[in-house]
């Protein structure tokens, strides 16, 4: 009888552990930013950017990099269902540097001058995140090289 009790206890402990783990695995996504929360922490985007414009820029970064909000923004220490948009994580610092680089490249090589937000949202930039990242967190290090077609080569 003692043997079956230990077996039942072990099974119950395993089920309990799985339930606890699944609770964290399937916890709701962090709450979205509330209008006004970003006003004092923006470093490249203008502080007066509208909530809709900010979300448009952020969601385009998600697509270009294959990441989500929680990849660059830390969870709040006081409420883990929310994100701490003020915290400067390593990826967020990298993103800020990349935004500056995009602006510099487009300004220096494609004569795109002015505000990052305006240029980004109106597709004025010739080089953006997706140019190199193409939906991946790290830039894709492949270059498409055309293979010459023998029928198009000049006959000597």
Beta strands, then each sheet from edge to edge (+ up, - down):
strand 1: 74-75
strand 2: 83-84
sheet 1: 1+ 2-
end
